[in-house]
Amino acid sequence: MEGYQTEHYLIINDTKGEHKVPLSAAYYSLGRSPDCDIVLHSSLVSRQHATLLYLPVKPPLLKLFRIVDGNMEGLRSTNGIQINGKAYTSYVLVHGDEIVFSSNTKAYYCIEPEPPYKKGDYTEIIATLTDLAKSYNSQNRFSEAEEFLLQVIDIKRQANIEVTLDVAESLIDLAAIYYSQQRFNESETIFLEAIEIKRKQLGNDHLDVATSLIDLAAIYNSQNRFMDAEVVFLEALKIKQKSLGADHPDIAASLVDLAAIYYAQNRYPDIIKSYKQALKIYKQRFGDNHANTIEVRKKLANIQNKNYPKWLSLNTVIAASLLILSGAILYSIFAQNQSNLLCVKTIDGKEQTFRGAECQNLTK
């Protein structure tokens, strides 16, 4: 798909009137200092009040501009910046945005010709911001990824699609970012909101609801809230059994995950029961020599013989992305890159985190 050939501008209104500034460089400083790239003629703005950054993006938009309060060293302006009446420290500009620097200085961001979202089609800007969030998340630049997703959610809500599944998916992506930073309480709150939207839109027994419940169980597991994890996981399992049938291979995978939750509570009879149920399903569907059958048989033997595998060590809180095998995993929904896996290990009562290869080695 070809990109749009567009020109980007800031239309500045300050004490010297209105002037239109074309945007073609990668970086602009804005403020009252004569050394700034874009001078704001007002004593009420800071010497360097804001920074404008070029963002190359995929077609069809090709480029965007992100405004940051203050300079890139983290020094904020005195007044801050407001975009469309709301204070931000950073924001990806959209055609038509009003930027207020002070009571007598503001600017409008415009693109010529007007982009499709000006006419109510937000598909491309939403997709572009979501892609940016995924890219920054994969680089562990979580604050920027969070910023982009929050803006996506704002755009969707302003477009009167507040309680749709589309908003729920963006909320889940945001919850995944919070989870990756061990911000579990925030992740839980956002996830519960997304699940409620899905329940209203799809019904309580939909498989997509079950998938989100499994992800929520992973969040609880990461907080050592094993009873909560079990309750939520069992609800998801019940939905999946109703939709897929009790002997579906995905049910077997869920039973293996359930065994891991039981292990955290030292409930060995329940672990053995879950493994036996999973093994029965795999044998019936795939036979004795299938990789899944062999793996579960090995896990069952290890538990029965008290020869616990390393991934069931008492020192390890199993990561959501490694524990939850049977659904669209919370962490890998948003971070498909295996190098971005996160494990949490408790040593002498203190949590330590491991990523990528270290995390994978920890679970072998």
VOGU-3710 file (C-alpha; in Angstrom, 3 decimals, decimal comma):
1> megyqtehyl> 0,000/0,000/0,000  1,397/3,390/-0,950  1,667/6,126/1,617  0,002/9,494/1,532  2,038/12,411/0,210  1,349/14,925/2,946  2,720/18,129/4,395  2,712/18,727/8,161  2,419/22,133/9,834  2,158/23,909/13,160
11> iindtkgehk> 0,042/27,041/13,034  1,349/29,164/15,916  -0,697/31,873/17,628  1,347/34,018/20,026  1,930/37,698/20,865  3,228/38,340/17,329  0,138/36,930/15,684  -0,294/33,796/13,583  2,449/32,075/11,630  2,490/28,731/9,832
21> vplsaayysl> 5,565/26,546/10,350  6,207/23,626/7,960  7,498/20,485/9,694  10,095/18,531/7,759  12,994/18,008/10,186  13,402/15,157/12,669  13,627/17,382/15,755  12,330/20,770/16,855  12,752/22,659/20,111  9,939/25,072/20,976
31> grspdcdivl> 10,154/27,928/23,490  10,808/31,615/24,059  14,591/31,258/23,741  15,898/32,651/20,421  17,983/29,476/20,176  14,870/27,310/19,799  14,015/25,922/16,376  10,473/27,273/16,725  10,375/30,461/18,795  7,223/31,115/20,836
41> hsslvsrqha> 6,908/34,867/21,363  5,590/35,059/24,907  7,115/35,693/28,311  4,656/33,153/29,739  6,272/30,137/28,100  9,503/28,459/29,198  12,816/29,003/27,449  12,492/25,496/26,032  8,868/24,687/26,551  8,468/21,568/24,397
51> tllylpvkpp> 10,162/19,246/21,931  8,699/17,972/18,679  9,957/14,626/17,368  9,445/13,050/13,955  8,142/9,465/14,043  8,574/7,403/10,873  5,706/4,926/10,594  4,472/2,335/8,136  2,335/3,263/5,125  -0,105/4,736/4,527
61> llklfrivdg> 0,552/7,478/7,115  4,361/7,409/6,704  5,115/9,937/9,421  3,745/11,411/12,624  5,008/13,958/15,133  5,230/13,470/18,872  5,310/16,459/21,206  7,081/16,186/24,574  6,793/18,669/27,428  10,185/20,283/28,110
71> nmeglrstng> 13,433/18,963/26,701  14,707/15,441/26,049  16,792/15,483/29,245  13,588/15,394/31,287  13,418/19,062/32,320  9,726/19,990/32,130  8,266/23,388/31,270  6,785/25,659/33,930  3,217/25,572/32,612  3,183/22,190/30,897
81> iqingkayts> 1,310/21,570/27,665  -2,345/20,870/27,048  -3,652/18,981/24,045  -7,337/19,568/23,336  -7,874/20,741/26,906  -6,044/17,874/28,634  -2,557/18,000/30,176  0,074/15,670/28,726  3,795/15,167/29,158  3,968/13,455/25,764
91> yvlvhgdeiv> 1,494/12,958/22,930  1,421/11,834/19,293  -0,207/14,661/17,397  -3,296/14,076/15,286  -4,603/16,427/12,608  -6,637/19,206/14,185  -5,084/18,998/17,655  -4,906/22,228/19,655  -1,731/22,661/21,731  -1,813/25,249/24,527
101> fssntkayyc> 1,541/26,455/25,893  0,240/29,414/27,927  -2,752/31,724/28,204  -1,542/33,718/25,189  0,281/31,058/23,166  -1,177/28,075/21,376  -0,767/26,114/18,163  -2,753/23,907/15,823  -1,324/20,831/14,160  -2,504/20,208/10,622
111> iepeppykkg> -1,806/17,847/7,746  -2,459/18,686/4,103  -4,343/17,068/2,489  -6,518/16,038/5,417  -6,048/12,398/6,538  -8,977/9,908/6,552  -9,465/10,105/10,330  -10,514/13,743/9,920  -13,698/12,339/8,361  -14,266/9,825/11,149
121> dyteiiatlt> -12,218/6,864/9,844  -9,769/6,179/12,683  -8,637/2,748/11,455  -5,215/3,807/10,224  -4,217/6,063/13,119  -5,327/3,416/15,643  -3,391/0,696/13,821  -0,304/2,914/13,571  -0,289/3,846/17,260  -0,865/0,207/18,241
131> dlaksynsqn> 2,092/-0,866/16,081  4,236/1,817/17,718  3,222/0,545/21,145  4,185/-3,013/20,209  7,518/-1,872/18,812  8,427/0,167/21,894  7,234/-2,605/24,213  9,535/-5,091/22,465  12,418/-2,687/23,226  11,369/-2,539/26,914
141> rfseaeefll> 10,468/1,131/26,448  7,351/0,649/28,504  6,460/4,261/29,294  6,262/5,174/25,602  4,336/1,996/24,794  1,887/2,834/27,578  1,517/6,380/26,244  0,648/5,158/22,740  -1,920/2,659/23,999  -3,593/5,177/26,290
151> qvidikrqan> -3,944/7,465/23,294  -5,445/4,614/21,242  -8,007/4,010/23,988  -8,810/7,742/24,133  -9,339/7,881/20,365  -11,614/4,856/20,425  -13,673/6,275/23,253  -13,960/9,673/21,602  -15,211/7,857/18,498  -18,118/6,517/20,590
161> ievtldvaes> -16,884/2,936/20,666  -16,171/2,910/24,389  -17,629/-0,490/25,247  -16,775/-2,435/22,118  -14,478/-5,427/21,795  -11,998/-3,156/20,024  -11,538/-1,157/23,229  -11,272/-4,386/25,224  -8,363/-5,566/23,069  -6,489/-2,301/23,606
171> lidlaaiyys> -7,115/-2,567/27,347  -5,653/-6,081/27,309  -2,572/-4,798/25,483  -2,200/-2,093/28,139  -2,619/-4,661/30,917  0,165/-6,702/29,324  2,511/-3,713/29,476  1,689/-3,183/33,147  2,237/-6,890/33,766  5,651/-6,793/32,112
181> qqrfneseti> 6,667/-4,101/34,630  5,234/-6,113/37,559  2,529/-3,462/38,017  0,139/-6,261/38,866  -2,596/-4,245/40,589  -2,942/-1,908/37,616  -2,814/-4,852/35,241  -5,604/-6,581/37,156  -7,823/-3,474/37,164  -7,467/-2,978/33,417
191> fleaieikrk> -7,983/-6,673/32,730  -11,175/-6,800/34,779  -12,508/-3,854/32,777  -11,700/-5,645/29,513  -13,323/-8,874/30,699  -16,483/-7,018/31,694  -16,717/-5,516/28,203  -16,273/-8,969/26,663  -18,942/-10,478/28,901  -21,418/-7,779/27,856
201> qlgndhldva> -20,603/-8,057/24,172  -20,124/-11,820/23,803  -21,853/-13,432/26,766  -20,372/-15,198/29,780  -19,750/-18,505/27,983  -17,757/-17,251/25,004  -14,289/-18,713/24,395  -12,776/-15,242/24,175  -13,985/-14,592/27,719  -12,313/-17,842/28,794
211> tslidlaaiy> -9,044/-16,770/27,186  -9,078/-13,480/29,088  -9,917/-15,267/32,340  -6,883/-17,501/31,834  -4,730/-14,412/31,413  -6,223/-12,929/34,591  -5,348/-16,160/36,401  -1,755/-15,634/35,276  -1,755/-12,171/36,845  -3,047/-13,588/40,128
221> nsqnrfmdae> -0,468/-16,367/39,996  2,299/-13,790/39,607  1,124/-12,161/42,843  1,031/-15,505/44,694  -2,770/-15,173/44,826  -3,139/-18,846/44,059  -6,694/-19,309/45,310  -7,882/-16,389/43,169  -5,971/-17,822/40,222  -7,637/-21,184/40,735
231> vvflealkik> -11,167/-19,750/40,928  -10,742/-17,738/37,731  -8,979/-20,573/35,937  -11,700/-23,081/36,827  -14,325/-20,709/35,426  -12,347/-20,493/32,192  -11,950/-24,273/32,083  -15,697/-24,750/32,509  -16,398/-22,393/29,596  -13,892/-24,208/27,391
241> qkslgadhpd> -15,294/-27,618/28,269  -18,784/-26,406/27,391  -17,649/-24,941/24,067  -15,041/-27,475/22,955  -16,043/-30,671/24,700  -14,399/-32,350/27,673  -11,946/-34,375/25,556  -10,546/-31,539/23,428  -6,716/-31,243/23,442  -7,016/-27,640/24,600
251> iaaslvdlaa> -8,753/-28,915/27,729  -5,769/-31,165/28,383  -3,418/-28,183/28,077  -5,576/-26,264/30,552  -5,445/-29,169/32,992  -1,643/-29,086/32,833  -1,756/-25,367/33,629  -4,164/-26,021/36,487  -1,700/-28,535/37,911  0,928/-25,781/38,058
261> iyyaqnrypd> -1,440/-23,595/40,082  -2,079/-26,524/42,427  1,639/-27,073/42,799  2,076/-23,571/44,197  -0,293/-24,673/46,988  1,408/-28,070/47,515  -1,806/-29,848/46,543  -0,204/-33,002/45,188  -3,357/-35,164/44,923  -4,963/-32,443/42,780
271> iiksykqalk> -1,806/-32,148/40,675  -1,817/-35,879/40,021  -5,537/-35,853/39,225  -5,116/-33,017/36,701  -2,161/-34,710/35,020  -4,036/-37,997/34,771  -7,026/-36,285/33,180  -4,768/-34,477/30,704  -2,865/-37,669/29,927  -6,103/-39,538/29,227
281> iykqrfgdnh> -7,210/-36,890/26,728  -3,861/-36,792/24,942  -3,683/-40,591/24,697  -7,199/-40,779/23,283  -6,646/-38,001/20,753  -3,001/-38,431/19,777  -1,823/-41,843/20,969  0,934/-42,967/23,347  3,882/-41,645/21,338  2,775/-38,062/20,729
291> antievrkkl> 5,015/-35,353/22,192  2,218/-33,982/24,395  1,405/-37,428/25,749  5,058/-38,129/26,514  5,566/-34,757/28,207  2,550/-35,075/30,507  3,449/-38,680/31,333  6,913/-37,432/32,357  5,426/-34,663/34,510  3,106/-37,124/36,206
301> aniqnknypk> 5,965/-39,531/36,907  8,091/-36,732/38,346  5,344/-35,745/40,776  4,564/-39,320/41,767  8,261/-40,030/42,318  8,873/-36,703/44,112  11,424/-35,898/41,410  10,244/-32,368/40,763  11,307/-30,736/37,503  13,115/-27,436/37,702
311> wlslntviaa> 10,129/-25,506/36,396  8,163/-26,651/39,456  10,832/-25,555/41,908  9,639/-24,108/45,213  11,846/-21,086/44,488  10,050/-20,158/41,308  6,902/-18,207/40,645  6,069/-19,436/37,166  5,709/-16,616/34,667  2,355/-16,126/32,996
321> sllilsgail> 3,896/-16,590/29,592  5,371/-19,927/30,651  2,634/-21,181/32,953  -0,367/-20,552/30,768  -0,118/-22,839/27,763  -3,752/-23,313/26,871  -4,946/-19,890/25,773  -3,854/-16,652/24,162  -1,162/-15,924/26,729  -1,273/-12,548/28,436
331> ysifaqnqsn> 2,359/-11,707/27,927  2,704/-13,154/24,453  -0,516/-11,559/23,233  1,375/-8,314/23,140  5,030/-9,395/23,191  5,296/-12,129/20,613  9,093/-11,938/20,771  10,382/-14,816/22,903  13,342/-12,694/23,988  10,870/-10,541/25,905
341> llcvktidgk> 9,632/-13,310/28,221  9,606/-12,408/31,901  10,116/-14,754/34,860  9,978/-13,843/38,533  12,115/-15,868/40,937  11,990/-15,504/44,725  15,376/-15,853/46,437  15,666/-15,335/50,205  12,286/-13,652/50,208  13,218/-11,144/47,493
351> eqtfrgaecq> 11,893/-11,199/43,946  14,335/-11,120/41,048  13,348/-10,901/37,401  14,826/-12,733/34,439  14,192/-12,168/30,734  14,707/-13,968/27,465  17,175/-16,839/27,480  17,645/-16,680/31,266  13,899/-17,043/31,698  13,749/-19,962/29,276
361> nltk> 16,679/-21,705/31,002  15,011/-21,223/34,367  11,996/-23,205/33,246  13,754/-26,196/31,688
//
